[in-house]
Amino acid sequence: MPRPRWRDEDPSPHSSKRWRPLRSKWIAALSALAVLTTAVTLLNIVPVRWFGQFLPGEDDPVAFLPGSAIASSHLLEIEGAEVFDPEGEILVLTVSIDSDLDLLEWLRAAIDDDVELHDRRGVFGDRSETEQRQFNRLQMTNSIDSATIVALERLGFDVADFTGVQFVEVLEDGPSVGRLEAGEVIRAINGEPTDTVASLRAVLAELQPGDSAVVTVESLDGENRRDVEITLGSHPEHGGPFIGLAGITERVEERPLPFDVGLDLGAVGGPSAGLAFTLIMLDVLTPGELTAGKRVAVTGSIRVDETVGDVGGVAQKAVAARQAGAELIIVPEASLAEARAAAGEVAVVGVSTLGDALQALRDMGGQAPQLPAG
């Protein structure tokens, strides 16, 4: 006798019709979820540069994001001189750069008002990321040296002689390519001495794009000197005479410092903390409150002639200052509008010199830096 065969099914004639639509909906939902998951995964792993030519903006973008506002007076080390712990704080502002964007990060950056997208070449030039880090560290070292000289000279110490303008990069496609070499020092243009950046700019201001200029340069150690004829280009921003160099600073023949000064911000690089370093040193080395006991955020490079240079990422730095509770933000004059647009209710002052910055602090109740008597 044959054994009965069991069927794993509902004998109801209506059951398959009842479950088929529900099963189809589940399959559709799971398929949509799988597609969405795959899309999000791809957005997180596909570099935006693969699709840059199809997206609005730069072909190979990097993102400038708000960085940090570093309270750094405690990082300043001074041996051999009296120091004064300020109640207020000068904040060193930084910008964070994301140079490896995926598509999702690009989308977030494109819709976030606090983030800016920039062309990679405009930020790094022809340097690799490793070379850029080395370049930034060199600029940071020069910035600390300049800040130390400026602060001590402002306090009456005679610590340096300026003997020309050195540069760390010859810009590609500029008029000095193949003519000058990175690391050389400009001593004169058309026979006019260029001992400082200010004097170099003064000489260039008397010339026009297209003029031929004889540039006298020498090696950093001063052993080799030569004259080079260069046809000046046109500056890409203001149209004035352009020599095509970057990372310019004074060559300084330092005398022994009256005491030891050290400042290390770790991974922070670039020249943009120079003004802040100068103010921090003045605050710590003198009695009284330079900042009137308040939190003041500062960005801008400093030259040994006390002029303040423009820097990048000012909008993102203003956001960092605002988030850190700064009561005043000091920025280079050229970046004032950019900083104010991102600073919210925080007061912003634009400065061109160290003297301007000190005046801004006095306007908010701070004291002028002076060494204690004796």
Secondary structure, DSSP 8 states (H G I E B T S, - for coil): -------SS---TTHHHHHHHHHHHHHHHHHHHHHHHHHHHHHHHSBGGGSGGGSSS-SSEEEEEEEEEEE-GGGEEEESS-----SSEEEEEEEEEE-S-BHHHHHHHHH-TT-EEEEHHHHHTT--HHHHHHHHHHHHHHHHHHHHHHHHHHTT---EEEEEEE-SEE-TTSTTTTTS-TT-EEEEETTEE--SHHHHHHHHHTS-TT-EEEEEEE-TTSS-EEEEEEE-EE-TTT-SEE--EES-EEEEEE---SSEEEE--TT--SSTTHHHHHHHHHHHHSSS-TTTT-EEEE--EE-TTSBEE--S-HHHHHHHHHHTT-SEEEEEGGGHHHHHHHSTTSEEEEESBHHHHHHHHHHTT---------
